[in-house]
């Protein structure tokens, strides 16, 4: 400030001493706010300790890890999905991360290695999974989250190296690949769980075992409607300084960095939204109905995106036929990637009730009792479902037209299962429980193979523009 | 302060203001630096107002975004440190003002904008960003670092050296 400047300079001039001889008052005033920095450092270190403690708490459940046989785990594929699985695994007790393998050593591998080290897991980073399998002899299990077209090679080689394997869905981008994986699991006698994580989700298990199985609240399921609506998202990019050298990209089957980052859209690498998104939900159709489809009709296309960079269809509308034990049924499925409204859900409609279910907490699960169904009071009393929601009395609108044929709106019951863990945690937990011999896999490779048959056929049906039939033997190996 | 225009009490108050704003900047910067993978992309994609196009474009350019992320993380940290220490206070204030102008313009509380992001208050034109910006303007024009801060020492030395060479 001007006045002060003059004053300050005046004081120094008056001193006229050499550079070292600063007025004591000047020095004290100059340093007067430094203690604030010390205070900040103290507060920040307290905050850091608190955050670390919370993370450790979240990572290590209060289960006596000593009672558990520790499982040595490696992550193969440290991209977005690999990170999701890692975050979930950090909450599972009795796991010891040993290695992380990813070809993007400049970024993804480094990120996951560093974050695991923060949790005191001494992990080694690898670019080549074969080197990892060679060097990390003590590995018990490998969790694979690489692009679909690598799954066969990775899973088969890990199984043959004697490792138990959790592999993300889609189990392969080709049926030949998926068959080879099932064969390797059988041959080696090792576990191969595929990441259709809804199969271990407490909400889905409750609906499958209790509501559909035991209480039979839906009656005979005749129609299904499932959707995954995803908002428009720009393609993934990567800063040039983290770019993978061309030679390495080619070595691992990618044309360039753009294709590497957006592999899901490319033929020969992924399967497009019907495989990425639809696979999860179409898997539930067969699971809940207890049969695989008998035919599929589908329309789809690249309606919105640039077909040069989005080789797979951005939109698909599919109808499956099923011959269930109770009679024929049809399942509609839609996925599109230009609008995220309504998100994702599956809606099962039977002659006694409707089940609207989703992995997302936005929809949760709710059951609607059809008017001709017997009362559900027993199931409310037993805690299978919540008491019906009180229907609000609608204000009369004289201008609204009512049709006498319109059904009375059915009672809505919430399914009282709230998920607080990451979506993938129960499925991974099931896998590690199976590794310890304390559980059987909820989605072994044979089950996932049947889903792959049903799902990969959609792309074929879109191309063929006709109804394609399945034979029961298509689903078995 | 024995200044003609401001009393010591007034200058102390402005210094406290400077340190508080610096503290906030420093923690905003450090929190981003220590987060697992912080990026401005989410914030930029939500941009509204006359410059929304520019901010959204930036979010879609990986190279520029990576630089913007680095500049934001380190910039906030540096501005915070300098403000607390009262070193190069005017430059730090200007830098801080620059950051806040960008934050303000990315999500301005203008008439007719309805945000779905929860906020802890109600704002019309003036929000806490703008108030912090005004605080930095006060710090800038009063040069509080030369009252209580390393600027006082720097300027003392600088002044003396000039005299020595004179």
Interface residues (C-beta under 8 A of the other chain):
Chain A: X1 X3 X4 X5 X7 X8 X9 X12 X13 X15 X16 X17 X18 X19 X22 X23 X26 X27 X29 X30 X31 X32 X33 X34 X36 X37 X40 X44 X48 X111 X115 X234 X237 X238 X239 X240 X241 X242
Chain B: X1 X2 X3 X4 X5 X6 X11 X15 X18 X19 X22 X23 X26 X27 X30 X34 X36 X37 X59 X60 X61 X62 X63 X65 X66 X81 X84 X85 X86 X141 X142 X143 X144 X146 X147 X148 X149 X150 X151 X152 X153 X154 X155 X156 X157 X159 X160 X161 X163 X164
